[in-house]
Amino acid sequence: MVWIHVYYHECIVLLSTMYCSYKINTSTNLPGFDFGEFSVVRRFNDFVWLCDQLAVACPGAVIPALPDKQVMGKFTPDFVESRRRALERFITRVASHPQLVYASAFVSFLQADDNMLTCAKNEAKDKKKSSTNPIAWLESLTNNKIELDKTAADMRFEEIQAYLTALEVAMEKASKAATLLVKRDRQVATAMFEYGQTLTWLGEAESDTLGTGLCQVGSAVDVLSQSATRHSDDELVQLDEPLQEYVRLLASLREAIKRRGDKKKLYANAIADLESKQQAYHKVAGQAKEDVERAKQMAVEAAQTACNDAKECYERVSSELQEDFERFKAQKANDIRDILMNFVQAQSEHVKKSEDAWRGLIPTLQNIQTTAAAAPTASYGGGNSGSNPFDHPSAPPAPDDEEDMVGV
């Protein structure tokens, strides 16, 4: 097992060059490493070198995806932290791969000091320039008209490519939707913060229980906005970034399929070269000098060896990629399940916390007194000082029946 953690180390400025470095702490019990625990400092270009070397050493493997390069804003704290998480996911996936974990480039990347890593890079560069691979020169052959018969593996990879095409479209949509969700929730958190401030300011303009209630609600909304911000950050880490990684992983799978196609093309070139040399040998067999005939025969033998090697390489890469594709599908199912599980749990917890906070404000609002106090009265004219001009006037006294009868 290999346990790896990536930490931000420092930002380095050299003349006109500026880059960030990352510290990688490793613990392992695998026999291929010199120590059980060690640390190194690497920059992003070192990760790119490792990714390229893994593709060369294990062409039949789906190489984990690195984060995309970025030109603007790559030194902001948010971007540096996001890249750190992506690099840690990349290196952890490499460490969990049954083939990649034993690649010499991976071992050097994790435990070599700066000088040793530079030597490893130079050796890889020299090996690429002066390759002793007997079939490497076949890449330059372009006049090949050989078409290999379609095999069961070819038909299987046609199915894989059709599956991959559909999955890429769906995963791209899911990733964009997750990005929009995080963006919307961050906007909601910002709007809640601003609304909480306005409620507090409104409460400060009041001096009664309404003002107190408004201030309490404003403070609670401000706390809710902080919770919403943390929730959107969790969504970024647990939903958005993992889905973005899977978009890149699908591109890595397509690259692996392309490498298989390249090996198939080399095999076809080898067959064409063998046939060409066989024809050249048959033209001189028994008719040319012995040394010329021997040279042609040796060329045929060399071409046959190269053809056998190309076939073995192609079939091995094809077989390994089929196995790695099944491993990729199983890993994807587990990852997507975990991504959705984390998302659902986070939504449930956030909604419950928000509901409890909002419900807790109900008593505060119920305690706000809305009954108006008795207004002071005023005196008008020569009437009663306690009279109210808006009261209806008293009815005139009823006539006295006796006086009315006397007057008659």
Rosetta blueprint (number, residue, H / E / L):
1 M L
2 V E
3 W E
4 I E
5 H E
6 V E
7 Y E
8 Y E
9 H E
10 E E
11 C E
12 I E
13 V E
14 L E
15 L L
16 S L
17 T E
18 M E
19 Y E
20 C E
21 S E
22 Y E
23 K E
24 I E
25 N E
26 T E
27 S E
28 T E
29 N L
30 L L
31 P L
32 G L
33 F L
34 D L
35 F L
36 G L
37 E E
38 F E
39 S E
40 V E
41 V E
42 R E
43 R E
44 F H
45 N H
46 D H
47 F H
48 V H
49 W H
50 L H
51 C H
52 D H
53 Q H
54 L H
55 A H
56 V H
57 A H
58 C L
59 P L
60 G L
61 A L
62 V L
63 I L
64 P L
65 A L
66 L L
67 P L
68 D L
69 K L
70 Q L
71 V L
72 M L
73 G L
74 K L
75 F L
76 T L
77 P H
78 D H
79 F H
80 V H
81 E H
82 S H
83 R H
84 R H
85 R H
86 A H
87 L H
88 E H
89 R H
90 F H
91 I H
92 T H
93 R H
94 V H
95 A H
96 S H
97 H L
98 P L
99 Q L
100 L H
101 V H
102 Y H
103 A L
104 S H
105 A H
106 F H
107 V H
108 S H
109 F H
110 L H
111 Q H
112 A L
113 D L
114 D H
115 N H
116 M H
117 L H
118 T H
119 C H
120 A H
121 K H
122 N H
123 E H
124 A H
125 K H
126 D H
127 K H
128 K H
129 K H
130 S L
131 S L
132 T L
133 N L
134 P L
135 I L
136 A H
137 W H
138 L H
139 E H
140 S H
141 L L
142 T L
143 N L
144 N L
145 K L
146 I L
147 E L
148 L L
149 D L
150 K L
151 T L
152 A H
153 A H
154 D H
155 M H
156 R H
157 F H
158 E H
159 E H
160 I H
161 Q H
162 A H
163 Y H
164 L H
165 T H
166 A H
167 L H
168 E H
169 V H
170 A H
171 M H
172 E H
173 K H
174 A H
175 S H
176 K H
177 A H
178 A H
179 T H
180 L H
181 L H
182 V H
183 K H
184 R H
185 D H
186 R H
187 Q H
188 V H
189 A H
190 T H
191 A H
192 M H
193 F H
194 E H
195 Y H
196 G H
197 Q H
198 T H
199 L H
200 T H
201 W H
202 L H
203 G H
204 E H
205 A L
206 E L
207 S L
208 D L
209 T H
210 L H
211 G H
212 T H
213 G H
214 L H
215 C H
216 Q H
217 V H
218 G H
219 S H
220 A H
221 V H
222 D H
223 V H
224 L H
225 S H
226 Q H
227 S H
228 A H
229 T H
230 R H
231 H H
232 S H
233 D H
234 D H
235 E H
236 L H
237 V H
238 Q H
239 L H
240 D H
241 E H
242 P H
243 L H
244 Q H
245 E H
246 Y H
247 V H
248 R H
249 L H
250 L H
251 A H
252 S H
253 L H
254 R H
255 E H
256 A H
257 I H
258 K H
259 R H
260 R H
261 G H
262 D H
263 K H
264 K H
265 K H
266 L H
267 Y H
268 A H
269 N H
270 A H
271 I H
272 A H
273 D H
274 L H
275 E H
276 S H
277 K H
278 Q H
279 Q H
280 A H
281 Y H
282 H H
283 K H
284 V H
285 A L
286 G L
287 Q L
288 A L
289 K L
290 E H
291 D H
292 V H
293 E H
294 R H
295 A H
296 K H
297 Q H
298 M H
299 A H
300 V H
301 E H
302 A H
303 A H
304 Q H
305 T H
306 A H
307 C H
308 N H
309 D H
310 A H
311 K H
312 E H
313 C H
314 Y H
315 E H
316 R H
317 V H
318 S H
319 S H
320 E H
321 L H
322 Q H
323 E H
324 D H
325 F H
326 E H
327 R H
328 F H
329 K H
330 A H
331 Q H
332 K H
333 A H
334 N H
335 D H
336 I H
337 R H
338 D H
339 I H
340 L H
341 M H
342 N H
343 F H
344 V H
345 Q H
346 A H
347 Q H
348 S H
349 E H
350 H H
351 V H
352 K H
353 K H
354 S H
355 E H
356 D H
357 A H
358 W H
359 R H
360 G H
361 L L
362 I H
363 P H
364 T H
365 L H
366 Q H
367 N L
368 I L
369 Q L
370 T L
371 T L
372 A L
373 A L
374 A L
375 A L
376 P L
377 T L
378 A L
379 S L
380 Y L
381 G L
382 G L
383 G L
384 N L
385 S L
386 G L
387 S L
388 N L
389 P L
390 F L
391 D L
392 H L
393 P L
394 S L
395 A L
396 P L
397 P L
398 A L
399 P L
400 D L
401 D H
402 E H
403 E H
404 D H
405 M H
406 V H
407 G H
408 V L
